[in-house]
Amino acid sequence: MPGSEEGIEVAGRTLDEAVEKGLEQLNLRRDQVDIQILADGARTLLGFRPGQARVRL
């Protein structure tokens, strides 16, 4: 997908979970896609709620 603006956005509790979900949806391997991190799923400023990891494949 180099140079392509196409792809899907996927969310998960962790970056790995989000990536794995996306790979399953696309039926591809990690080495076949470019992964862009949109949100890393880190906790909020005071640590009350975990954020959600989001990636674009």
Protein Blocks (a to p, Z undefined) as FASTA:
>chain_A
ZZiabdcddddfbfklmmmmmmmmnopafklpccddfbgoiacfkomaccdddddZZ
